[in-house]
């Protein structure tokens, strides 16, 4: 029997959702300050309107649904799923008010793309978008990469029981420190230190390339936020091509790889355990899969001979591969060049890299290297069981921060999530084909959306069908939260309709 949700369930969900919305509202102060400093009055008004709506909505929820009860696992998952959806709805308002998006749906698409750190865009005339709105685009990636719930936990939820349920619901599995509050604050400490260093590095490169001081450091901050959070937004429509700088490309590769690392691995590096980066199964699997996928890309491109020199192949081939594997979406090519100039084999290498993604508990999307490593170790174990005598006991271990014995439940979990991602990739591709796009193009774009990458073969544009925009929004949302929170939300609505008291 399906049980209908109770008033207590609804109050708990509403109260904690209100807290998260308040956190989002207070973050909007940052673009308001930027707009005031630059005398961008209309953009400031856009954000003041949005901030007022957001704070009022959050206050109403926290007052009407006030509770001191601890969240259950179900409630925590629903709060997370709803918070990302509501963040899209509210975060899209200033974008739409700017006049650079053809419809509110397009603004919602870009807002979800930002919070989910995807990087697919429908913005029009990006090169003339205000600094204020551009900052918000990249700030949404910085918030989404660390986690919308992490913002609220850090600001408003110290001492409140039940926050672990929301932390886990946001596709984070590991506590770095004894409690979730300290873990959330450490994540922000790491992110802000890297932001400072990355902005300085990219800003100096921009200055050396002839950019004006303010533009160089503004671009440096935006590019860092999107690269570290493996998002892919840029302040200019030409993406990384705009900078025409090998140094910029090298710097962003380093930042993308940092963003693809598990935050717990960052913690161990910060505390002096640097050997962990060589021992960890995720970094090992990431290195191996980058080499394998790059081999596929190189073999495909070598048949075309379009990049005759090694340095050109690195800047065009390896850069797209790293961008795809880390789930960033930065590009040194125009989207049309991927389909028009690359062959199917090279594109397949990029699609595989996008599908696999980076590390768990990082800012990347996709299947994740830990699951790939677990599945590979399980396969090794099964092969040994076949080869060795029947009485032989086969024990398999893997090193992920610590030595862990491989168990059936880990393998089942890794296989289940992998299968769901594959289904999502294929379902999106089928949807694209139903709207008339070729198979490879549709699979490329679907994988990019569902794995939160942001590379595009040209399908994502304002003129694409509205239904396909909604499908990609769902893919970005579900892929970022790794499904469980979304499944729980769907189950909650089914129970509300069909459940019994």
N, C-alpha and C positions, 0 to 999 in steps of 0.2 A: 504493500500500500504506500502511495506517495503522500507525504504529509505536507499540508499547506503551510507556508512560512507564517510565523507568528508576528504579533506586533513588536515583541522584543527583538526579533531578527531585523525587522525593518528599522527600528529605532537605532540599534547598534550600527547597522550599515550606514544610515543617514548621518549619524553623529560623526563617525570617523571619516566619512566622505567629506563632510563639511570642513573638518580640520585640514584635509588635504587641499581642498579648494581655497581655503584661507591662505595656506602656504603659497599656492600658485599666484594668488592675488598680490601678496606682498612682494613676490619676485618681480612683478610688473613695475615696481618702483624704479628698477634699474634702467629700462629704456626711457622712462619718464625723465630721469635725471640726465641721461644722454641727450634727449631731445631739447630739454631746457638749456643745457650747456651750448648746444649748437644752434639755438634759436629756431628749431623746427616745430613751429607752433601747431600746425595741423596734425602731425604725427603724435605730439604730446596729447592733444585732445582725444585722438583715437584710443590711446592707452589709458587716459583718465576715465573715459567712458567704460572701457572694458574692465578696468580695475574696480570701478564702482560696482558694476554688475557682478563681478566675481566675488568681491568681499561681502556684498549684500546677500548673495546666494549662499555663501559659506556660513555667514552668521545666522541666517534663517534656519539652515539645516542643523547647526550645532545647538540652537535654542529649542527648536521644535522637537528634536530627537535626543535631547540631553540624556546621557546615561552614564553610569559608573561601572557597568558590567563589562567583563572581559570579552573580547572577540573570540568566537569559535573559529575553527579552521575554515568552515564554509563561509562564514561572514567575512573573514579576512580576504579570502580569494575574491569574493564579490566586490568588496570595497576597492581592491586593486583594479579589477577589470573595469569597473565603472569610473574610477578616477582617471584612467587613461582616456576613456571615451569622452568624459566631461571636459578634460583638459583640451582635447581636440576642439570641442564645440566652443569653449571660451577662448582658447588661444587663437582661433581662426578669426575672431571678431575684429581685432585691430588690422589684421592682414586684409580682410575684405574692405574695411573702411578706407584703406589706403588707395583703392581704385586700381591696383595692379593685378587683381584676380578677377576673371570674367564672371565668376559666380561665387556664391557662398560655399557651394560644394567644392569648388576648386581651392578655396581658402582652407576648408576643412582637410582636403587632401594634403596640402602642404603642411598644415599644422600637425597632422598625424605623422607625416613623413619626418617632420622635425623631432617630435617627441619620441617616436620609435627609432630615431637615428637611422633613417633610410636614405634620404637624399634625393628621391624622385621629386620633380618640381613641375608645377603648372603656372608659376608666376609669369607675368608678362612684363616686358621692358625692365628686367631686373637691373640693368646697368644704371637706371635712373631712380631706383628705389631709395627712399631716405635712409640715412644712417640709423635712425631710430628703429625703423622696421627691420632693417638688415640685422641689427644687433639682436632683436627679438627672435628672428629666425634661427640664429646661431645659438642664442641662449636657450632656446627650446631644446636644442640638441644636447647642450651641456646638462640641462635638467634631466632630460630623458635618458641620457647615457648613464648617469649616476643613479637615476630612478626618481620618478615623481614622488613616490612614497618616502624615499630617503630624505627629500626636502622637508616634508611634514614631520618625519621622525626627528630630524635634527632641530627643527624650530619649535614644535608644539607638543611633542609626545614624550618628552622625558618623564619617566616615572609612571607612564600609563601602561597597564598590563595589556598583553595581547598583540603588541606591535610585531612580534616575531612572525605571526601569521601573515601580516601584510608584507614583511620583508621577504619571506619565502615565496609568497604569491607573485612577487615581481621578478621571478626567475632567478633569485639569488639563493644559493644553497648553504653558504658557509659564513659563519661568524668569525671575524678576524680577532676580535677581542671578547672578553667575558660576556658582554651584553650587546644587544642590537644598537642601543643608543651610541655607545662608544664606537662600534663598528661603523655606523653611519657617519659619524663625525670624522673618523679616520679616512674614510673614502673621500669626504670633502677636503680634508687636509691634503691628501695625495693629489687630488685633482687641482686644487688651487696652487699648490707649489709648482706642479707641472705647467699649469696655465701661465704663471708668471715667467718661468724659464722659457717656455715655448714661444710666448708672445715676444719676449726680448730677442730670441734667436731669429724668428721669422721677420720681426721688425727690422733688425739690423740687415738681414739679407735684402729686404725691400728697399731700405735706404741705399744700399750698395747698387741696387738695380735702378736707382734714379727716382723712386717714389717719394712723394712729399712726406715729411715726418709723421703728420697725423694719420695720413692714409696708410703708411707702411705699418704702423703699430695697430691701427684699427683692423686692417686686413690680417695682420699677424694674430691678433686675439681671435678673430672670427675663424680663420683657417685652423688655428690650434683647437678651438672648441669642437669644430666639426671633425677634425682628423683624430683627436684623442678619443672622442666619443663615437668614432667610426660612423659618422653621419654622411658627409659629402656635400653639404651646402657650401657655397662660396658667395662672396659679395658681388661677383661679376658673372655674366652669362657664359663666358668662355671657360669657366672652371679653372683648373690649374694651368691650362694653356695661356691664360691671361698674363702670367708672370714671366713666361719665356726664360725660365731660370733653372739650370741643372741643380744648383744649390738648394733652391726651394723644393725641388722634387725629392732630393735626398733627405732633407729635413722632414718633409711630410711622410716619407716612408718610415723613418724612425718613430715619428709620433703615432702613425697608424699601428705599428707593431706594438708600441707601448699600450695603446688602447685595446689591443686584442689580447692582452695578458690578463689573467685572473687577478682580481684585487688582493687575494690572499698571497699570491706570488709577489705582488708589489710590496706587501707588508714584510715578507721574509727578506726581500732585497733591501728594504729600508732598515731592517734590524740586523743586517750584516750577514745573512745566510745566502750569499750570492751563488753558491754551488747549486742551490735549488733550481736555478734556471736551466741547468744542464741535466738534472736528474728527473725533473718533472715530466710525467707522461704527456701532458698537454703540449709543452713546448717541443718535446721530441716529435710528437705526432704532427704538430704544425710545421716544423722544419721539413719533415719527410714529405708531407702532402704538398707543400709549396714547391719543392723540387720536382715531384711527380707531375703536378699540374703545369709547372713552367716547362717541363720537358715536352708535354703534349702541345702547349702553345708554340714553343720554338719549332717543333717538328712541323706543325701546321704552317707557320709563317715562313719556314725555310723553303716550302714548296712554292711560295709566291715571290720570294726575293724582293719584297717591298722595303725591307730594312736591311740593306747590305752591310752596314757597319755595326760592330758590337755595341757601341755607345747608343746608336739609334734603336737597336733592338732592346737594350736595357730601358731606355726612356719610353718606348712605346709598348713593348711586350711585357717586360718584368713589372713595370709600374702598374699597368692595368691588372696584372695577376695579383700583386700584393694588395692593391685596392680592393679587388674582388674577394680575396681570401680573408682579409680583415673585416670585410663588410662595410668598407668606407664609401666607395663610390666615386672617389676622385678620379679624374681622367685627364690624360694628356692627348686625347683624341676627341674629335667630334663624334656624336652618337651615330651619325650616318656612316662614318668610316668603319665602325666595327662590323656592320652588316655589308657595306659596300666593298670594303677592301680585304677584310679577313675571311678566310675560308671556314668551312664548317668545323674542321678539326680544332683550329685555334679557338673558335668560339666555344666549342665543347669544353676545352680546358678551363676557360673562364667560368662557364656555367657550373662545372664541378666545384671549382674553388668557391664560388658564391654559395653553393648549396652546403658546403662543409662548414664554412665560417671559422671563428677563432676559439677562444677559451670560454668555459663556463664562468659565471660570476664576473664577466667583463662587460664591455660596452658593445660587443659584437652580437650578430644574429646567427642564424643558420643552425645546423645540426650540432656543432661544437666538437672540438678535438678530444675532449675527455670521452665522449660517447664513441667516437671513432676508435680511440685507443682501447676502450673496454671491449668493443666488438671484435677488434683484431686479436686481443689477448684471449678472448673466449674461443675464437676460431683456432688459435694455436693450441689451447688446452684440449679442444675436441680432437684435433689431429693427433696429439700425443696419446690420448686415450685409445685411439684406433691402432696406433703403431705399437704401443707398449703392451706387455702381457696383461691379461684381464685382472690380475690381482694387484697390479701396480696402482699406487695412489698418486694422482696428479694434482698438485697444488700450484695455483698460479697467483702471483702477487703483482701489484703495480705500485709505482711511486707517484702519489699525488699529494704533495706537501708532506705526507708520511707514508710508510709502507702499509698497503691495504690489501687484504686477501680478496681475491675475486670471488664474488658470490652470485648465485643464480638471479637474485632479485636485482642486482646491479645490471646484469646483462639484459634481463627482461625490460627494465626501465629504459636502458639505452636503446634497445631495439624498438620499443614502443614509440618513443619520441622521434626516432629516426624515420620510422614508417609514417608517422603523422606528417612530418615535414615533407616527405616524398609525395604523399597524397596531396598536400597543399600545393606543392610545386606543379604537379601534374594537373590538378583541378583548375588552377589559374591558367595554365597553358591551354587546356581545353576551352575555357571561357574565351580566351583571346582568339583561338581558332574559330569559335562560333561567331565572332564579330569580324571575321574575314582576314585575320592576320596569319602569315605563314607559321608553320610549326616551330621552327627554330627561333624565330623572333618572339613568338608567344611564350615559349619555354624560357627564353632568356629574361624577358620582362617579368614573368611570373616569379621566377626564382629570385630575381633582384628585389622584388617587393616583399615576398614572404621571408626571405633571409635578411631583410633590412639592409640591403647593400646600396642601391641607388644608381648603379650603372644602367644606362638605357640604350636600347638599339633604335630608338626613335618612336616607339609606340606611345610613351607617356608624353602627351601634349594636350593643350586645352581643348582641341577638337575631338579627342577620342570619346567614345560613347560614355554617357553618364553612368550606365550600369557597370562598365569596366572600371571606372574610377572608384565606385563603391566596393567592388570586388577587391581591388588593390588596397583600399583602406582597411578592409577586413583582414587581408593577408598581412599587412604591416602590423596591425594591432595584435592579431593572434600569434604571429611569429615572434614579436618582441616579448610577449608574456609567456611563450612556450606552452600555450594551449590550456593548461589546467585551470587557470583563473577564468578563461573564456568558457570552457566546458561547464564549470561550476555556475557561472552566471546564466548560461542557457538552461541548465537544470533547475535553477532557482525560478526562472520564469515559467518553465513547464509545471513545476510544483505549484506555483501561484495560480495557474489556470486550472490544472487538473487535480491538484492535491485535495485531500480530505482533512478535516479537523480531527 
